[in-house]
Amino acid sequence: MKFRRLQTAATALTASALVLSLAACGSGGPSGGSVSADSATMWGLTGGNQASLQNSVDAWNSVHSDQSIKLEFFANDAHKTKVRTAVGAGQGPTFIYGWGGGVLKSYVDAGQVEDLTGFLEQNPQVRDRYLPSVLKNGEIDGKTYAVPNNNAQPVVLYYNKEVFDKVGAQPPKTWDELMALVPKFKAAGIAPFSLAGQSKWPNLMWLEYLVERIGGPEVFADIAVNKPGAWSDPAVVEALTKIQELVEAGGFVNGFSSIAADSSADQALMYTGKAAMILQGGWIYQGMKKDAPGFVSSGKLGFTTFPTVSGGKGDPANVVGNPSNFWSVSSKGTEAQKAAALNYIKDGMFTEKNTQDLIDSGAVPVVKGVESKLEASPDKDFLTFAYGMAKNAPDFTMSWDQALSPAQGDAMLSNLDQIFLKKITPQQFVETMNATVEK
Amino acid sequence: MASMISTRRRALSRGPSGWLAVPALVFFLVFAVIPLVGVLFLSFTSWDGLGEIRLDGMSSWAAVLTDPVTGNALVVTAKIIVFSFIAQAPISLLLGVFTSGAQKYRAALAVLYFVPLLLSSAAVAIAFKALLDPNFGMGPGLGIPALTQDWLGNSDLVLFVVVFVIAWQFVPFHTLIYQGGVRQIPASLYEAAQIDGAGRIKQFFHVTLPQLKYTMITSSTLMVVGSLAYFDLVFVLTAGGPGYSTRLLPLHMYLTGFKANDMGAASALGVILVVIGLVLALLLQRLGGRNRSASQLEGA
C-alpha cells in the first residue's frame, strides 16, 4: 500500500518533470570549436550585415591564425535573449554585440564588459575613424564600453513608387496628408502601411517619431533619465492617440499583429505592392536589395523622412533609430581572447575592404571620409539620403527599447502592443509606464 | 533449498527490485529536484540575470500574484487544457480504434497519420504560420476567401487556431497509444459479446471503452500535463500574441525571465506551474482508482 502511494507520487512527479524541463531553456554557449577552443568568440546577427562581417572575420583569421575569431550568427530577436542569458551565466562570447543604451549599462553595472577608454587613448586612430556623434553612444558615465561596428540605421519611411503612381498619390509630408492617404489606398485594395506587429519593436518606431515630432527630443530625454512622471508629457498621449486613430482608420495591413520582422514578411508586403508604405530601420534597404533586387535597382523603391505634425515642436530634421551597432569586449574572456578582440577592433574592422563591403551591401558605415565612396555606389540615392539624415540630424534619438533598462523596455513594448490592438487607452499606457519609473 | 525457493518466490511476488529505479531517480534528482529547489530559492530573490542575486522576501511573489497578466495566463492555460482535451481525446480514441483493425489499408493510413509526430514543434509552427498568413498564406494563394482570415492576428480566433495546430501535431501520438490499447483487448471478449448478440456499436461501448480505461488515463494525463508545457509551438506561432491572447503560463514565465529579465518573478511563475502540474497529475492518477494493478479482465 505504502509502496503504491509512493509510485503514484513518483508518476506524478515525473509528469511534472515534463513541465520543469522548460526551466532549462535558454542555457548553452558555443560548443565544438571549428577554429580552436581558446579562440575569441563572436556572435553576429543574421541579415544585412552578415556577409560583410563574415568576410571581415575570414580575412582576419587568414592572416592572424594565432588570434583567430570563431564567428556564429543568430536571428535578431533570438540573439537578444541568448546573448544576455549567456553573459549572465558566464558563457558569453568575447565580442558582445549591442545597441548601446540601457542594455549596455546593465552589462557595465554587472561588470561584464571591459572599459575601452584606455584602449582608445592608446590608439587614437581607432577613436578618430568614427563619426563622433555615433561613438558617443558607446559611452556610459563618460567611459567608453562599446565601439561602433557597422552602419548608421535611421528609421526611414519607405514607399512603393509603382503603387503611388497607380493611385496617383504623393508621399506624405505631414501627418494630415498621411491620414488622407489611408482611404485612398484602401479604396484601391492596397494596405496603406505594412507593419511587423508580432515583433513589437517595429510598433515602437511610430511612437518614437510621433513623440519626437510633437514634443521634440526633450520628452524622451526626460523618460530616459527616469524622471518621475516623464511619461505624462502631453506629447506621449497625443502620439498614442494618433496611433490609435491610424489603426482605427485601417492604416495597417490586415493581420499586422501576426507578422514577424525576423521573417522579413513586412518588407515583402511593401515590395510586392500589397502595402504602399512601411516605417522601418535603414537596414531593411539591405534586405530588400537582397530579396527584391529588381525592385530596388529599377528605382521603384521610394524613401523619405517621417512626416511633420502640425503644431509640433520637434525639428523635422531630427531622426530616431540606431546610431549603429556596437562591439563590447567581455571582461570574462581569457587574456588571449581579449587581446585578440582588441587587435581585431584596432586592425580588422573598417579596413578599406570591410568599409566597401558595407557600402556594397547598401549600408552607410559610421566612419569618416566615406562620402566619395557613397557617391560612387549604385545605391548612392539611398546611401547619401541615409548618410545625410544621420549626419545632419540636430538630434538622433536611440531606439527607446535599447535606451531604457531591459525591464522597462519590455513593459513598454507589451503595453504599446496593447495600444495598437486598442485594448488599452493612452492614459492607461502612461500610468503603467510611470509606474515602471518608480520601481 | 526450500527456504531459498520461498525467498525467491517472495521476491517475485513483491515485484522487481527497487534498485532498478536508481538510475532514473538519479536523473530525476539532478535534472528535476535540484533545479526545482533552485527555482524555489530564486523566487524569493530579485535577479536580472546579470548582476547580484539579492534576497528580496516575497516581493517577486507579490508582483506575480497581483499582475493581471498572470491571471490572464492562467485562464489562457486552462482554456488550452480544456479545449485541447476536448479536441484531441475523441479524435485519437476513434482513430486509435480504427487503425487497430487488421485490414491492410488501415495499417497504411496509420503510417500516414503518424507523420506529424515526426516533425519538430518549431517546424510545425513555422509551416502553419506560413500557411495561415493572411497576405501570403494558403487563403490568398488558392484564392479561397473563407481561408483568408487573420487567423493568428485576431484575438478571438487565435486560441482555437493554436488548439487546432496542437491537435494536428499530438493526435497521432495519442492515436498510437489507443491503437496499442485496443490491440491488447482479447478477441475472446468480442466473440463473447457477439454470441450475446451485441452489434458493433454495443461492442464499442461495452467492451472496447471499458477495456481502455487505463489507456485513457495514461493518454489524458499526458494530454493535460503536456498542455502545461506547450511552449515551443506557441512561441514560434504567435509569441503569445496578439496582445496577451495566447500568452500561456510557460510562455509568460519565459518572457518574464528572458525578455523582461526578471528572474525572481519568472521563478515564482515556475513554482506555480510545477504545483499545478503536480496537482493535475495526482488527480488524474486518483481517477484510475486505488487498486490500479487489479485485472481488467475480472469476470470476463
Chai-1 contact restraints between the chains, C-beta under 6 A:
chainA,res_idxA,chainB,res_idxB,connection_type,confidence,min_distance_angstrom,max_distance_angstrom,comment,restraint_id
A,T8,B,Q285,contact,1.0,0.0,6.0,A-B,restraint_1
A,A12,B,L278,contact,1.0,0.0,6.0,A-B,restraint_2
A,A12,B,A281,contact,1.0,0.0,6.0,A-B,restraint_3
A,A12,B,L282,contact,1.0,0.0,6.0,A-B,restraint_4
A,A15,B,V225,contact,1.0,0.0,6.0,A-B,restraint_5
A,A15,B,A281,contact,1.0,0.0,6.0,A-B,restraint_6
A,S16,B,V274,contact,1.0,0.0,6.0,A-B,restraint_7
A,S16,B,G277,contact,1.0,0.0,6.0,A-B,restraint_8
A,S16,B,L278,contact,1.0,0.0,6.0,A-B,restraint_9
A,A17,B,A32,contact,1.0,0.0,6.0,A-B,restraint_10
A,L18,B,V225,contact,1.0,0.0,6.0,A-B,restraint_11
A,L18,B,A229,contact,1.0,0.0,6.0,A-B,restraint_12
A,V19,B,L228,contact,1.0,0.0,6.0,A-B,restraint_13
A,V19,B,A229,contact,1.0,0.0,6.0,A-B,restraint_14
A,V19,B,L273,contact,1.0,0.0,6.0,A-B,restraint_15
A,V19,B,G277,contact,1.0,0.0,6.0,A-B,restraint_16
A,L20,B,A32,contact,1.0,0.0,6.0,A-B,restraint_17
A,L22,B,F231,contact,1.0,0.0,6.0,A-B,restraint_18
A,L22,B,P250,contact,1.0,0.0,6.0,A-B,restraint_19
A,A23,B,P35,contact,1.0,0.0,6.0,A-B,restraint_20
A,A23,B,G270,contact,1.0,0.0,6.0,A-B,restraint_21
A,G26,B,F258,contact,1.0,0.0,6.0,A-B,restraint_22
A,T81,B,F258,contact,1.0,0.0,6.0,A-B,restraint_23
A,G88,B,G49,contact,1.0,0.0,6.0,A-B,restraint_24
A,G88,B,L50,contact,1.0,0.0,6.0,A-B,restraint_25
A,S106,B,L50,contact,1.0,0.0,6.0,A-B,restraint_26
A,A110,B,L50,contact,1.0,0.0,6.0,A-B,restraint_27
A,A110,B,G51,contact,1.0,0.0,6.0,A-B,restraint_28
A,Q198,B,A239,contact,1.0,0.0,6.0,A-B,restraint_29
A,Q198,B,G241,contact,1.0,0.0,6.0,A-B,restraint_30
A,N254,B,P134,contact,1.0,0.0,6.0,A-B,restraint_31
A,N254,B,D150,contact,1.0,0.0,6.0,A-B,restraint_32
A,G255,B,P134,contact,1.0,0.0,6.0,A-B,restraint_33
A,G255,B,D150,contact,1.0,0.0,6.0,A-B,restraint_34
A,G255,B,G153,contact,1.0,0.0,6.0,A-B,restraint_35
A,S257,B,G153,contact,1.0,0.0,6.0,A-B,restraint_36
A,S257,B,G241,contact,1.0,0.0,6.0,A-B,restraint_37
A,S257,B,P242,contact,1.0,0.0,6.0,A-B,restraint_38
A,S258,B,L152,contact,1.0,0.0,6.0,A-B,restraint_39
A,S258,B,G153,contact,1.0,0.0,6.0,A-B,restraint_40
A,L269,B,N135,contact,1.0,0.0,6.0,A-B,restraint_41
A,K274,B,N135,contact,1.0,0.0,6.0,A-B,restraint_42
A,P406,B,N261,contact,1.0,0.0,6.0,A-B,restraint_43
A,A407,B,A260,contact,1.0,0.0,6.0,A-B,restraint_44
A,A407,B,N261,contact,1.0,0.0,6.0,A-B,restraint_45
A,D410,B,K259,contact,1.0,0.0,6.0,A-B,restraint_46
A,D410,B,A260,contact,1.0,0.0,6.0,A-B,restraint_47
A,D417,B,G243,contact,1.0,0.0,6.0,A-B,restraint_48
A,Q418,B,G243,contact,1.0,0.0,6.0,A-B,restraint_49
A,L421,B,P242,contact,1.0,0.0,6.0,A-B,restraint_50
A,L421,B,G243,contact,1.0,0.0,6.0,A-B,restraint_51
A,K423,B,G243,contact,1.0,0.0,6.0,A-B,restraint_52
